[in-house]
Amino acid sequence: MLRLKIKPTLLTSLPKAPEYVSFQKGDWPISGEKIPDMVALTMGFSVQEDLSWPGLQAGPLFQRPKANVLVVVRGVDNLALPQSVASYPLENPVPFTLDSVAETVHSLFAEDTPVVLQLAPSEERLYMLGKANAVFEDLPVTLQQIRARLSQDGSVLAALPLNALSRNAEADLLFLSEVQVLHDITALLQRHRHLAKDHSPDLYSLELSGLEELGRRYGQDSPQYRDATSILANVLQKFGQDVFGLYGDSAVVEVVTVKNFEAPLTRKSRSILESKQISNPGSPYNLAYKYNFNYAVIFNIVLWLMILLALAVIIISYNLWNMDPGYDSIIYRMTNQKIRLD
């Protein structure tokens, strides 16, 4: 007999979603590799394979959220979030990215330049598209920049109850740096509120691994880990409320808590300022030329139009070949009558 052991990982929708995006409460597990499809369906995009998961109920076709924010928290089974959120167990916790969703947003709303931001402070990985290039250009990316930001005005160190956390320890600074990045993102969005008023959806993907480093350094029973878990839960709650306020309650925020991934996450870090030859200069992901979703429609229009034109040419040519000029042509008919009259 084969037994499947599901790790105590969790997918959480925080703290609510718009009325037209309904997450049903239940214990339906979702696979980690299906999370990008779930995010795509939440934003109203189509996916290659149907997602047979009852946790997300279908909503209106022409009413979609203006933003989707996915936060991945590594190193913790669960966070003390409000009981009103919808939580689901996460089976098969494999590494995943939202690159496909980001490419869809960029291709469908290229003229509107939506905000697409993917950030992992611990790996110094940052992907930006659209208006994010101008709005978040001052966002600290490297750990050195983030730690320098902690000593500047408006730092979260002045507002957070550090308790057992230290400002000098390496693992502690990594966690505090990620909290600072969350604070700076909402601060920049509040400064540029026009981003939430356009017609294009925005996508944010954040990956936090500070708790994982604290657990590895001090242990999960340490006061540093417990204090950091409590701080992060409060910060994420406030982060979600700020996002809802900025987008007029038309945003979805998901939090994925995972103890550890089953497979090592190996990605090639790339800087947005890196200059190199790629196959498609219009794609920052070094992908092939983007697929236009109107291709099938245009192909059918051109195909059947060419078939109709070809049939029309054949029919006209056949009729002209078998035409009797004396009877079928009005030119010859009028000429014969004129000759007879003369």
Secondary structure, DSSP 8 states (H G I E B T S, - for coil): -------S-EEEE-S---TTSEE--S---EEGGGHHHHHHHHTT---SS----TTEE---TT---SEEEEEEEES-S-----TTSEEEEEES------HHHHHHHHHHTTTT--EEEEEEGGGTEEEEEETHHHHSTTS--SHHHHHHHHTSTT-GGGTS--TT--SSSHHHHHHHHHHHHHHHHHHHHHHTGGGGGSSS-EEEEEEE-HHHHHHHHH-TTSHHHHHHHHHHHHHHHHHHHHHHHHTTT-EEEEEEEES--SS--------TT-----S-TT-TT--SS---TTHHHHHHHHHHHHHHHHHHHHHHHHHHHT--HHHH-HHHHHHHHHHHH-
